[in-house]
Amino acid sequence: MSQSTANLTHLDETGAANMVDVADKAMTSREAVAIGHVIMAPSTLALIRSGDAKKGDVLGTARLAGIMAAKRTHELIPLCHPLLLTKVAVDITLDDNLPGLKVRALAKVTGQTGVEMEALTAVSVACLTIYDMVKAADRSMVISNITLVEKKGGRSGHWMADGD
């Protein structure tokens, strides 16, 4: 195995991708936080703020889509374990400085593997849902900065991204 793949747990000694066996890992409380942005025209942000989007409640729909997506991460991302999530929260805030929306997702589990992918999936799908809900008003929106900002639990303990 090459030096660059030595720490990739999903690769075996031949470099083939495999699901990691977590049977011998301890059950611990784990959580992850991810963020993302949807940058848009100020008029699109005003449309969302007013609640007048033709497809309905943009923020509520995106929040629900993110939660639902986190619960199905194992169906979307190869080699992810199905998890019995204990909490998923998606918060969306309007930001005139972007201009656009900031999306934050928290995922929690008590289990043998982390929930980073669930938090990232929640943010990604919430951002995509926002785009879908108002694309008729603004096709130039940009989904950006989808990033893991914090994780807790497991063997690696607590980690936070620089600057957060």
C-alpha positions in Angstrom: 0.0 0.0 0.0 1.3 3.4 -0.8 2.2 6.0 1.9 -0.7 8.2 0.7 -3.3 5.4 1.2 -1.8 4.0 4.5 -4.3 5.9 6.6 -7.4 5.4 4.5 -9.5 2.9 6.4 -11.8 2.1 3.5 -8.9 0.7 1.4 -7.5 -2.8 1.9 -3.9 -3.8 1.3 -4.5 -4.0 -2.5 -6.1 -0.6 -2.7 -9.7 -2.0 -3.1 -12.5 -0.1 -1.4 -14.3 -2.0 1.4 -16.7 -1.1 4.1 -14.8 -0.8 7.4 -15.6 -3.4 10.1 -16.6 -1.4 13.2 -17.7 -4.5 15.2 -14.8 -4.2 17.7 -15.1 -0.4 18.2 -16.6 1.0 21.4 -20.1 2.4 21.4 -19.5 6.1 22.2 -21.5 9.3 21.9 -20.6 11.1 18.6 -21.6 14.3 17.0 -20.7 16.3 14.0 -21.4 19.8 12.7 -21.2 20.9 9.1 -22.0 24.2 7.4 -22.7 25.5 3.9 -23.8 28.6 2.0 -26.2 29.4 -0.7 -25.2 32.7 -2.3 -27.9 34.5 -4.3 -29.1 37.9 -5.6 -30.4 40.2 -2.9 -33.8 40.1 -4.6 -33.9 36.3 -4.2 -33.0 36.6 -0.5 -35.8 39.2 -0.1 -38.2 36.7 -1.8 -37.3 34.0 0.7 -37.5 36.4 3.6 -41.0 37.5 2.6 -42.3 33.9 2.3 -43.5 34.5 -1.2 -41.6 31.8 -3.1 -44.0 30.1 -5.6 -43.0 26.6 -4.3 -43.8 27.5 -0.7 -41.8 27.6 2.6 -38.2 27.5 1.4 -36.6 27.4 4.9 -39.0 24.8 6.3 -38.8 22.6 3.3 -35.0 22.8 3.1 -34.7 22.0 6.9 -36.9 18.9 6.5 -35.0 17.8 3.4 -31.7 18.0 5.2 -33.0 16.0 8.1 -34.4 13.3 5.8 -31.2 13.2 3.8 -29.0 12.7 7.0 -31.2 9.6 7.8 -30.5 8.2 4.3 -26.8 8.9 4.0 -25.9 5.2 3.9 -28.1 4.9 0.8 -26.4 7.8 -1.0 -22.7 7.4 -0.1 -21.0 4.1 -0.8 -19.4 2.3 2.2 -21.3 4.4 4.9 -22.8 2.4 7.7 -26.5 2.8 8.4 -26.8 4.7 11.7 -29.5 5.0 14.4 -29.3 8.7 14.6 -30.3 10.2 17.9 -30.6 13.8 16.6 -30.4 15.8 13.4 -30.9 19.5 13.5 -30.7 21.8 10.5 -30.6 25.6 11.0 -30.8 28.1 8.2 -30.1 31.8 8.7 -30.5 34.7 6.3 -27.4 36.7 5.8 -27.6 40.0 3.9 -23.8 40.2 3.7 -23.4 37.1 1.5 -26.1 37.7 0.3 -27.8 34.4 0.9 -28.4 31.7 3.4 -26.1 29.9 5.9 -27.0 26.3 6.6 -25.8 24.5 9.7 -26.4 20.8 10.5 -25.8 18.9 13.7 -25.9 15.1 13.7 -25.7 12.9 16.8 -25.4 9.1 17.4 -24.4 6.7 20.1 -22.5 4.1 18.0 -19.3 2.6 16.7 -18.7 5.1 13.8 -18.9 8.8 13.3 -21.6 11.0 11.9 -19.6 13.4 9.8 -21.1 12.2 6.5 -24.6 12.6 7.9 -24.0 16.2 8.9 -22.4 17.0 5.5 -25.2 15.2 3.6 -27.8 17.2 5.6 -26.2 20.5 4.7 -25.7 19.5 1.0 -29.3 18.4 0.5 -30.7 21.5 2.4 -28.6 23.7 0.1 -29.8 21.8 -3.0 -33.4 22.2 -1.8 -33.0 25.9 -1.4 -31.7 26.1 -4.9 -34.6 24.0 -6.2 -37.2 26.1 -4.4 -36.1 29.4 -5.9 -34.3 28.6 -9.1 -37.0 30.1 -11.1 -36.1 33.5 -9.6 -32.4 33.1 -9.6 -30.5 30.4 -11.6 -27.1 32.0 -10.8 -27.2 31.0 -7.1 -23.9 29.4 -5.9 -23.8 26.6 -3.3 -20.4 26.9 -1.5 -18.3 26.2 1.5 -19.8 22.9 2.5 -17.5 22.0 5.3 -17.2 19.9 8.4 -16.5 22.3 11.3 -16.6 20.1 14.3 -16.7 16.5 15.4 -16.8 14.9 18.8 -16.4 11.3 20.1 -14.7 8.2 19.0 -11.1 7.4 19.2 -10.0 10.7 17.7 -11.9 12.7 20.3 -12.9 16.4 19.7 -11.8 18.2 16.5 -12.7 21.7 15.3 -11.8 23.3 12.0 -9.4 26.2 12.2 -11.2 29.5 12.8 -14.4 27.9 14.3 
